[in-house]
Amino acid sequence: MSLSLATDDRRSRRRRHALASAGLTTALLALGLALSVPTDQAEVVAPPDVVSLARVPGGVAAVSQRHGPTLTADGRAAGFTHDELGAALAASNLAPRVSSAAGPEVYETTLMGQCWGDPAGILARLRAELPASDSAAAGPATAARSLYYRTIAGDPQGDYVVMSLLADTEQARTAGGLARVDLTLRWDDGDWRLRVPTPRPSLHPDTSGYFLLGALP
């Protein structure tokens, strides 16, 4: 074998080794990319949130594992998310707990710890009222079978929001509509606080423009 032929043979073997090495590297990269891209079967989908109504001190309120309340103790409720549903849940939970029907152990601590506006004035008025003066308001005729909500002012991810709640009650249905109350909330120290005094409910014709918050089973 001549010197030129031997040199060409060595060069050919080097090219074959280089091509084989490059092919292996490409295959490994392709395998790595295939393993790193999630497939539809591997995609994790969070379960939908379930909101339901529950009887609470002073009436009925909506509850959710994801949006609150996350803290419940001694008849009180706190810990709501800083969004529209969290604000609606907070409104439905705090409003009944500042009525005399909730009892002094609940309305006193709720007013002074979770409200703004004139909580001291409302507390003084409630203490001066006869016991169970709101018993009719908390009776079966005014107990909500379902609640609806909508944002009518402010920003549920900001500092202030006005949530409108509709309650489907026997009393309101007899009168030809639903009971409506517009509640103002303020985001303060990581939770929603209710402005008091709250307005008296009014009669609203239907649920147009509102969303179902929850219903009793």
Secondary structure as UniProt FT lines:
FT   HELIX           3..36
FT   HELIX           40..42
FT   STRAND          51..56
FT   TURN            57..58
FT   STRAND          59..64
FT   TURN            65..67
FT   STRAND          71..73
FT   TURN            74..75
FT   STRAND          76..78
FT   HELIX           84..97
FT   HELIX           100..102
FT   HELIX           104..114
FT   STRAND          115..117
FT   HELIX           119..128
FT   TURN            131..138
FT   HELIX           140..142
FT   STRAND          146..154
FT   TURN            156..157
FT   STRAND          160..168
FT   HELIX           170..174
FT   TURN            175..176
FT   STRAND          178..188
FT   TURN            189..190
FT   STRAND          191..196
FT   STRAND          202..204
FT   TURN            208..209
FT   STRAND          211..215
//
